[in-house]
Amino acid sequence: MRKPQKTLPGVTRRQVLAWSGAALALGTGSAKAATLTGAPGWEPFADNPPETFDGKGWLFFNDAEVATLEAIVDRLIPEDELSVGGKAAGCAVFIDRQLHGFYGNFERLYMEGPFHEGTPEQGDQSPLTPRQRYRIGLAALDKWCRKQHNKGFHELSGDDQDNVLTALEKDEIALEGIKSADFFAQVLSNTTEGFFADPVYGGNRDMVSWKMIGFPGARYDYRDFIERHNEELKFTPVSITGSADWMKKG
């Protein structure tokens, strides 16, 4: 007597047979039938588009904050023979757009109390949102610099700016309203993201970082290059918004 077939909980025998039939059909059909050809039949992120903003100019920061932040990102990512600096790469623009959007208020994170000082392994436990951190931190940094140097941060020499940032990272500066190390970590993280993120978010202008490291971007199809080993392909990076070249295929 044959034993009854076992199926997964919640899965009917009819579903199993249907799936098996579909698998057999794909297996016996030609490989070409399951291969993508021509332009993709979909729009990138059509169901969940990236959060972008069409507005020109600064959407969150005021002029004083922009001057300080652009000076910071240019010291964190200085211009050299490999790439432009953080300012020219649009890192401050990226941060501005992120703060203007849902990230600025941590809308997708649980932000209710109680708030306690955590261990390093527990990560950030601050009740401050990114918008609050930048608004408080940039103002406090500028106030500290004017008190210590009679100049705003953006007016200091490059060496003095580096010394201030080093002191912030080591939590050696007492900023009003926020720990200096927390503020530094926030800005460093967002600056790095802005330098390497997809240009659709405002940073990585002209895909400068992708070109520097040879990253091809969000290409959907590498079938034509799988067998081309040890070859410099020199891809032009592609944004997640797609490429006009895609529509020329087919």
C-alpha positions as CSV (number, residue, x, y, z in Angstrom):
1,M,0.0,0.0,0.0
2,R,1.4,3.4,-1.0
3,K,2.0,5.9,1.8
4,P,0.2,9.2,1.5
5,Q,2.3,12.1,0.2
6,K,3.4,14.5,2.9
7,T,3.0,18.2,2.2
8,L,4.1,21.3,4.1
9,P,1.7,22.7,6.7
10,G,-0.7,25.0,5.0
11,V,0.1,23.7,1.5
12,T,-2.4,21.6,-0.4
13,R,-1.6,18.6,-2.6
14,R,-3.2,20.5,-5.5
15,Q,-0.6,23.4,-5.0
16,V,2.3,20.9,-4.9
17,L,1.1,19.3,-8.2
18,A,0.7,22.7,-9.8
19,W,4.2,23.8,-8.7
20,S,5.7,20.5,-9.9
21,G,4.0,20.9,-13.3
22,A,5.3,24.4,-13.7
23,A,8.8,23.3,-12.8
24,L,8.7,20.5,-15.4
25,A,7.4,22.8,-18.0
26,L,10.4,25.2,-17.4
27,G,12.8,22.3,-17.3
28,T,11.7,20.8,-20.6
29,G,11.2,24.1,-22.4
30,S,14.0,26.0,-24.2
31,A,16.5,28.0,-22.1
32,K,15.7,31.0,-24.3
33,A,12.1,31.1,-23.1
34,A,13.3,31.9,-19.6
35,T,15.9,34.4,-20.7
36,L,15.4,38.2,-20.5
37,T,15.9,39.8,-23.8
38,G,15.8,43.5,-24.8
39,A,14.8,46.3,-22.5
40,P,13.5,45.2,-19.0
41,G,9.7,45.0,-18.8
42,W,9.6,46.9,-15.6
43,E,10.5,50.3,-14.2
44,P,13.1,50.4,-11.4
45,F,11.4,50.7,-8.0
46,A,8.0,51.1,-9.6
47,D,6.3,49.5,-6.5
48,N,8.5,51.3,-3.9
49,P,10.3,54.3,-5.4
50,P,13.3,55.9,-3.6
51,E,12.4,59.0,-1.6
52,T,13.7,61.9,-3.7
53,F,12.8,65.6,-3.8
54,D,12.6,67.9,-6.8
55,G,13.0,71.1,-4.9
56,K,16.1,73.1,-5.6
57,G,18.4,74.7,-3.0
58,W,18.5,73.6,0.6
59,L,15.4,71.9,2.0
60,F,16.4,71.6,5.7
61,F,19.6,73.5,6.5
62,N,19.9,77.3,6.8
63,D,22.9,79.2,5.4
64,A,24.9,79.1,8.6
65,E,24.5,75.4,8.9
66,V,25.4,74.8,5.3
67,A,28.7,76.7,5.7
68,T,29.7,74.6,8.7
69,L,28.5,71.3,7.3
70,E,30.2,71.8,3.9
71,A,33.4,72.6,5.7
72,I,33.1,69.4,7.8
73,V,32.4,67.1,4.8
74,D,35.4,68.6,2.9
75,R,37.7,67.7,5.8
76,L,36.2,64.2,6.3
77,I,36.6,63.5,2.5
78,P,39.3,65.9,1.3
79,E,40.0,66.4,-2.4
80,D,43.0,64.5,-3.7
81,E,44.3,62.9,-6.9
82,L,41.6,60.2,-6.7
83,S,38.4,62.2,-6.3
84,V,36.9,65.6,-5.5
85,G,36.2,66.4,-1.9
86,G,33.0,65.8,0.1
87,K,31.5,69.2,-0.7
88,A,31.9,68.9,-4.5
89,A,30.7,65.3,-4.3
90,G,27.4,66.6,-2.9
91,C,27.7,65.0,0.6
92,A,26.0,67.9,2.3
93,V,23.2,67.9,-0.3
94,F,22.7,64.2,0.4
95,I,22.4,64.9,4.2
96,D,20.1,67.8,3.6
97,R,17.7,65.6,1.6
98,Q,17.9,62.8,4.1
99,L,17.0,65.1,7.0
100,H,14.1,66.6,4.9
101,G,12.7,63.1,4.4
102,F,11.5,60.4,6.7
103,Y,15.0,59.6,7.9
104,G,15.2,63.0,9.5
105,N,12.6,62.1,12.2
106,F,13.5,58.4,12.4
107,E,9.9,57.7,11.3
108,R,10.7,54.0,10.7
109,L,12.3,53.4,14.1
110,Y,10.9,53.0,17.6
111,M,11.5,56.2,19.4
112,E,9.6,55.9,22.6
113,G,11.3,55.9,26.1
114,P,12.7,55.0,28.4
115,F,16.1,56.2,27.2
116,H,19.2,55.0,29.0
117,E,22.9,55.1,28.3
118,G,23.6,51.8,26.6
119,T,26.7,49.7,26.1
120,P,28.8,50.1,22.9
121,E,27.2,46.8,21.7
122,Q,23.7,48.2,22.0
123,G,24.4,51.1,19.7
124,D,22.9,54.6,19.7
125,Q,20.4,55.1,22.6
126,S,19.8,58.8,22.2
127,P,16.3,60.2,22.1
128,L,17.4,62.8,19.5
129,T,16.3,62.4,15.9
130,P,18.8,63.2,13.1
131,R,17.2,66.5,12.5
132,Q,17.6,67.5,16.2
133,R,21.2,66.3,16.2
134,Y,22.3,68.4,13.3
135,R,20.4,71.5,14.4
136,I,21.8,71.3,17.9
137,G,25.2,70.0,17.0
138,L,26.0,72.5,14.2
139,A,24.9,75.4,16.3
140,A,26.9,74.2,19.3
141,L,30.0,73.6,17.3
142,D,29.9,77.0,15.7
143,K,29.4,78.6,19.1
144,W,32.3,76.6,20.6
145,C,34.6,77.6,17.7
146,R,33.7,81.3,18.0
147,K,34.4,81.2,21.7
148,Q,37.7,79.4,21.3
149,H,39.0,80.9,18.1
150,N,36.8,84.0,17.4
151,K,35.8,82.3,14.1
152,G,33.2,80.0,12.9
153,F,34.3,76.4,12.0
154,H,34.2,77.2,8.3
155,E,36.5,80.1,8.8
156,L,39.3,78.1,10.5
157,S,42.3,76.8,8.6
158,G,42.3,73.2,7.4
159,D,44.7,72.1,10.2
160,D,42.6,73.8,12.9
161,Q,39.4,72.2,11.4
162,D,41.1,68.8,11.6
163,N,42.1,69.3,15.2
164,V,38.6,70.3,16.1
165,L,37.1,67.2,14.4
166,T,39.6,65.0,16.1
167,A,38.6,66.4,19.4
168,L,35.0,65.9,18.6
169,E,35.6,62.2,17.7
170,K,37.4,61.7,21.0
171,D,34.6,63.4,22.9
172,E,37.1,66.1,24.2
173,I,34.8,69.0,23.4
174,A,31.8,69.9,25.5
175,L,29.0,70.8,23.1
176,E,25.8,72.2,24.4
177,G,22.9,69.7,24.1
178,I,24.7,66.8,22.5
179,K,27.8,64.6,23.1
180,S,30.5,65.6,20.7
181,A,31.4,62.0,19.9
182,D,27.8,61.2,19.0
183,F,27.6,64.3,16.8
184,F,30.8,63.4,15.0
185,A,29.7,59.8,14.5
186,Q,26.4,61.0,13.0
187,V,28.1,63.4,10.5
188,L,30.8,60.9,9.6
189,S,28.3,58.1,8.9
190,N,26.0,60.3,6.8
191,T,29.0,61.8,4.9
192,T,30.2,58.4,4.0
193,E,26.7,57.4,2.9
194,G,26.4,60.5,0.8
195,F,29.8,59.9,-1.0
196,F,29.0,56.3,-1.9
197,A,25.2,56.2,-2.2
198,D,23.3,56.2,-5.5
199,P,23.3,59.7,-7.0
200,V,19.5,59.8,-7.0
201,Y,19.7,60.8,-3.4
202,G,21.7,63.9,-4.0
203,G,25.3,62.8,-3.2
204,N,28.0,60.9,-5.2
205,R,27.7,63.7,-7.8
206,D,28.5,62.4,-11.3
207,M,29.0,59.0,-9.7
208,V,32.5,60.2,-8.7
209,S,33.0,57.5,-6.0
210,W,31.7,54.7,-8.1
211,K,34.1,55.7,-10.9
212,M,36.9,55.9,-8.4
213,I,36.4,52.3,-7.1
214,G,35.2,50.8,-10.4
215,F,31.7,50.0,-9.1
216,P,29.4,49.4,-12.1
217,G,26.2,50.6,-10.3
218,A,22.8,49.0,-10.4
219,R,23.0,47.1,-13.6
220,Y,20.3,44.4,-14.0
221,D,22.1,42.1,-16.5
222,Y,25.6,40.7,-16.6
223,R,24.9,37.7,-18.8
224,D,27.0,39.0,-21.7
225,F,30.1,39.3,-19.4
226,I,30.0,36.1,-17.3
227,E,32.6,34.3,-19.5
228,R,34.9,37.3,-19.9
229,H,37.4,36.5,-17.2
230,N,40.4,38.7,-16.2
231,E,39.2,41.5,-18.5
232,E,38.9,45.2,-17.7
233,L,35.3,45.9,-18.7
234,K,35.3,49.6,-17.9
235,F,31.6,49.8,-17.2
236,T,30.0,53.2,-17.0
237,P,28.1,53.2,-13.7
238,V,24.4,53.0,-13.8
239,S,22.0,54.6,-11.3
240,I,19.0,52.7,-9.8
241,T,16.8,55.0,-11.9
242,G,18.1,53.1,-14.9
243,S,20.0,54.0,-18.1
244,A,19.0,55.3,-21.4
245,D,21.1,52.6,-23.0
246,W,18.7,50.0,-21.7
247,M,15.9,51.2,-23.9
248,K,18.2,50.9,-27.0
249,K,18.5,47.1,-26.6
250,G,16.2,44.6,-28.1
